[in-house]
Amino acid sequence: MTAKHAENLDRGSLTPKLTPEHSGLRKSGDAPIDNAKKKNAGQSDRRQAQLMVLPAVVILVVVAFYPILATMWLSMHRMILVFHEETFVGLGNYGFLLSDPRFWSALSNTAYFAAVAVAIELVLGLGFALILNAAFPGRSLLRAAILVPWAIPTVVSAKLWAWLFNPEYGLVTHLLPGHDVNWLGMPGYAMHAAILVDVWKTTPFVALLLLAGLQTIPQDIYKAAQVDGAGTIRQFFSITLPLLRNTIVVTLIFRTLDASRVFDAVYVLTEGGPANTTETLSIYAYKTLMRVGDFGYGSTLSVVTFLCVMGISVAYLKVLGVERGKGAR
């Protein structure tokens, strides 16, 4: 063997052999195997996620959906427990509801209460949120103090205000002009007294939500606006309100839904009186169910109340979705 041949053999032995993995080449059967593994892993993850969500779904069905379906089924019956009467009437209760003037009165009372109370709470809550968002001594103490009305149970606060509105010894009655006015016993006054109690009770909650939204707005935007010569009012309408829009919509959803099914505060104050002028849908349904004992028509009122609240939710979410869609475009 010559020296040249030996040199060529040595070079060949030192040259590394490239495998298909190193050369970037794969066998034709490897790709389907990898895809099958990924598919099996994805199915396993989905099954695991479904098993983890299953307890929450079961609880939701038992706690929410079953009572709703049971109430809908009861609403199709004439059921008066006192007389042991139970008759299937189909949509008869809904037909009677459309011609029931007391239902339309309760619906208008509920709508008026929700619209006025939520509007006032939004304006006052935004004002308090702006104050609490500013830097000043004692801000933390004021933030804690403003939550006191919201922390008091609704029944307790309503009873407290009932004493304040008492025509004989009530503090509010003696402080306001017209001492002979019975704020909870006269039509026209009672509804606005109930709205005042709800505003006092719930404005801190609105302020807390809006304060959280204000704290997410970067301060650099305000500094840049000041450099450009924008005043406080211009900053509020051009920066604060647009950036706070989503928080305001969420707050409106929470408060409108809560006000639309109001029961405890108004019931403690007036029990729906005088002359049903403060009777809301929830109070009317309660009286029909528990006082009259007509579980069929009471269930019908409950279903309609639920549908009204759900309609408000869908309307708000649709508006919010449209606004997001415009922003995305």
C-alpha positions in Angstrom: 0.0 0.0 0.0 1.4 3.3 -1.0 1.6 6.3 1.2 -1.0 8.1 -0.9 -3.5 5.3 -0.3 -2.9 5.3 3.4 -3.5 9.0 3.6 -6.8 8.6 1.8 -7.9 5.8 4.2 -7.0 7.9 7.2 -9.1 10.8 5.9 -12.1 8.5 5.2 -12.0 7.1 8.7 -12.0 10.6 10.2 -15.0 11.8 8.2 -18.1 11.7 10.4 -21.1 9.8 9.2 -24.3 12.0 9.1 -27.5 10.4 10.3 -30.9 11.4 8.8 -31.5 13.5 11.9 -28.2 15.4 11.4 -28.6 15.9 7.7 -32.2 17.2 8.1 -33.6 14.2 6.2 -36.3 12.0 7.8 -37.9 8.8 6.8 -41.3 9.1 5.1 -43.0 7.3 8.0 -41.8 9.6 10.8 -44.2 12.6 10.1 -47.5 10.6 10.6 -46.1 9.2 13.9 -45.3 12.7 15.2 -48.7 14.0 14.2 -50.4 11.1 15.9 -48.5 11.7 19.1 -49.5 15.4 19.0 -53.1 14.5 18.4 -53.2 12.0 21.3 -51.5 14.6 23.6 -54.1 17.2 22.6 -57.0 14.8 23.2 -55.5 13.9 26.6 -55.2 17.6 27.6 -58.8 18.3 26.5 -60.1 15.3 28.6 -58.1 16.5 31.6 -59.5 20.0 31.2 -63.1 18.7 30.9 -62.6 16.6 34.0 -61.4 19.6 36.0 -64.3 21.8 34.8 -66.9 19.0 35.4 -67.4 19.7 39.2 -68.1 23.4 38.5 -70.5 22.5 35.7 -72.4 20.0 38.0 -72.7 22.6 40.8 -73.9 25.2 38.3 -76.5 22.8 36.9 -77.8 21.9 40.4 -77.7 25.4 41.8 -78.8 27.5 38.8 -80.2 25.6 35.9 -82.4 23.2 37.8 -84.2 25.9 39.8 -84.8 27.9 36.7 -86.3 24.9 34.8 -88.4 24.0 37.9 -89.7 27.6 38.1 -90.5 27.6 34.4 -92.4 24.3 34.9 -94.3 25.7 37.9 -95.2 28.8 35.9 -97.3 26.7 33.6 -99.5 25.5 36.4 -102.2 26.9 38.6 -100.9 25.9 42.0 -102.5 27.1 45.2 -101.2 25.2 48.2 -104.0 26.3 50.6 -106.7 24.7 48.4 -104.5 21.8 47.3 -105.1 22.8 43.7 -102.7 22.0 41.0 -103.8 22.3 37.3 -101.7 22.5 34.2 -102.6 25.7 32.3 -99.8 26.0 29.8 -99.2 29.6 28.9 -102.4 30.8 30.7 -100.5 32.5 33.5 -98.4 34.5 31.0 -101.6 35.5 29.2 -103.1 36.8 32.4 -99.8 38.6 33.2 -100.0 40.7 30.1 -103.4 42.0 31.2 -102.5 42.4 34.8 -102.2 46.1 35.6 -100.4 45.4 38.9 -97.6 43.7 36.9 -97.2 46.7 34.6 -97.2 49.0 37.6 -94.5 46.9 39.3 -92.5 46.8 36.1 -92.6 50.6 35.7 -91.6 51.0 39.4 -88.7 48.7 38.9 -87.5 50.5 35.7 -87.8 53.9 37.3 -86.0 52.8 40.5 -83.1 51.2 38.5 -82.7 54.1 36.1 -82.7 56.9 38.6 -80.7 55.1 41.3 -78.0 53.8 38.9 -77.6 57.3 37.2 -77.2 59.1 40.5 -74.8 56.4 41.8 -72.6 56.6 38.7 -72.3 60.4 38.9 -71.6 60.4 42.7 -69.3 57.3 42.5 -67.2 58.9 39.7 -66.8 62.1 41.8 -65.8 60.1 44.9 -63.4 58.0 42.8 -61.7 61.1 41.4 -61.3 62.5 44.9 -59.9 59.2 46.3 -57.5 58.9 43.4 -55.8 62.2 44.2 -52.9 62.4 46.6 -53.7 64.1 49.9 -53.0 63.4 53.6 -55.4 60.9 55.1 -56.4 59.4 51.8 -56.2 55.8 53.1 -58.4 56.6 56.1 -61.0 58.3 53.8 -61.0 55.2 51.5 -61.7 53.0 54.4 -64.4 55.3 55.8 -66.3 55.6 52.5 -66.9 51.8 52.4 -68.8 51.8 55.7 -72.3 52.2 54.2 -71.6 49.4 51.7 -70.3 47.1 54.4 -73.5 47.4 56.5 -76.1 44.7 55.7 -78.9 46.0 53.5 -81.6 45.1 56.0 -79.9 46.9 58.8 -79.3 50.1 56.8 -82.9 50.0 55.5 -84.2 49.8 59.1 -81.9 52.6 60.1 -83.2 54.8 57.4 -86.8 53.8 58.3 -86.2 55.3 61.7 -84.7 58.4 60.2 -87.7 58.9 58.0 -90.2 58.3 60.8 -92.8 61.1 60.7 -92.8 61.5 64.5 -89.2 61.3 65.7 -87.2 60.8 62.6 -84.1 63.0 62.2 -84.5 63.5 58.5 -88.1 64.5 58.9 -87.2 67.3 61.4 -84.1 68.5 59.4 -85.8 68.8 56.0 -88.5 71.4 55.3 -92.1 70.3 55.6 -92.2 68.5 58.9 -95.6 67.1 58.2 -94.4 65.0 55.3 -94.5 61.2 55.8 -91.7 60.2 53.5 -92.5 56.5 53.6 -96.3 56.8 53.7 -97.1 59.2 50.9 -97.1 58.3 47.2 -94.4 60.1 45.3 -92.2 60.5 48.3 -91.8 56.8 49.2 -90.1 55.8 46.0 -87.6 58.7 46.2 -86.9 57.8 49.8 -86.1 54.3 48.7 -83.9 55.6 45.9 -82.0 57.7 48.5 -81.4 54.7 50.7 -80.1 52.7 47.7 -77.8 55.5 46.6 -76.4 55.9 50.1 -75.8 52.2 50.4 -74.3 51.4 46.9 -72.4 54.6 45.9 -69.3 53.4 47.7 -69.3 50.2 45.7 -69.5 52.2 42.4 -66.7 54.5 43.6 -64.5 51.5 44.4 -65.0 50.0 41.0 -64.3 53.3 39.2 -61.3 54.0 41.5 -59.8 50.6 40.4 -60.3 51.8 36.7 -58.7 55.1 37.4 -55.6 53.6 38.9 -55.0 51.7 35.6 -54.6 54.9 33.6 -50.9 55.8 33.2 -49.9 59.1 34.7 -47.6 59.8 31.8 -50.6 60.5 29.6 -51.7 63.3 32.0 -48.2 64.7 32.1 -48.0 64.8 28.3 -51.4 66.5 28.2 -50.2 69.1 30.6 -47.2 69.8 28.5 -49.5 70.3 25.5 -51.5 72.8 27.5 -54.6 70.7 28.3 -56.5 71.8 31.4 -58.2 69.7 34.0 -61.6 69.6 32.3 -60.0 68.8 28.9 -58.0 66.0 30.4 -61.2 64.6 32.1 -63.2 64.5 28.8 -60.4 63.6 26.5 -58.4 61.1 28.6 -60.2 60.0 31.8 -63.6 59.2 30.4 -62.4 57.4 27.2 -60.0 55.2 29.1 -62.5 54.6 31.8 -65.3 53.5 29.4 -64.9 49.7 29.9 -64.9 50.1 33.7 -68.0 52.3 33.5 -69.8 49.7 31.4 -69.0 46.9 33.8 -70.1 49.0 36.7 -73.4 49.8 34.9 -73.9 46.1 34.3 -73.4 45.2 37.9 -75.6 48.0 39.3 -78.4 47.8 36.8 -78.8 44.0 37.3 -78.7 44.5 41.1 -81.2 47.4 41.0 -83.6 45.5 38.6 -84.1 42.8 41.2 -84.2 45.0 44.3 -86.2 43.6 47.1 -84.7 43.8 50.6 -84.2 47.6 51.0 -87.6 48.5 49.6 -89.4 45.8 51.4 -88.0 46.8 54.8 -88.8 50.5 54.1 -92.3 50.3 52.7 -93.2 46.6 51.9 -94.2 47.9 48.4 -96.6 50.6 49.7 -98.2 53.0 49.9 -100.8 51.8 47.4 -98.2 49.7 45.6 -96.3 52.8 44.5 -93.0 51.2 45.5 -93.8 47.6 44.6 -91.1 46.1 42.4 -91.3 42.9 40.4 -89.4 41.0 43.1 -91.8 42.2 45.9 -94.8 41.4 43.8 -93.5 37.9 43.1 -92.8 37.4 46.8 -96.2 38.5 47.9 -97.9 36.3 45.3 -95.8 33.3 46.3 -95.7 33.6 50.1 -98.7 35.7 51.1 -101.3 34.6 48.5 -99.8 31.1 48.1 -100.2 31.1 44.3 -97.0 29.3 43.3 -98.0 29.1 39.7 -98.5 32.9 39.0 -95.7 33.7 41.5 -93.4 31.5 39.4 -94.5 33.3 36.3 -93.6 36.7 37.8 -90.2 35.2 38.8 -89.5 33.9 35.3 -90.4 37.3 33.8 -88.1 39.1 36.3 -85.4 36.7 35.3 -86.0 37.3 31.6 -85.9 41.1 32.1 -82.6 40.8 34.0 -81.1 38.5 31.3 -82.3 40.9 28.6 -80.5 43.8 30.3 -77.4 41.7 30.5 -77.4 40.7 26.8 -78.1 44.3 25.8 -75.1 45.6 27.8 -72.8 42.9 26.6 -73.9 43.5 23.0 -73.1 47.2 23.3 -69.8 46.4 24.9 -69.0 43.9 22.2 -69.8 46.5 19.5 -67.5 49.0 21.2 -64.7 46.5 21.3 -65.2 45.6 17.7 -64.9 49.3 16.7 -61.8 49.7 18.8 -60.2 46.6 17.2 -60.9 47.9 13.7 
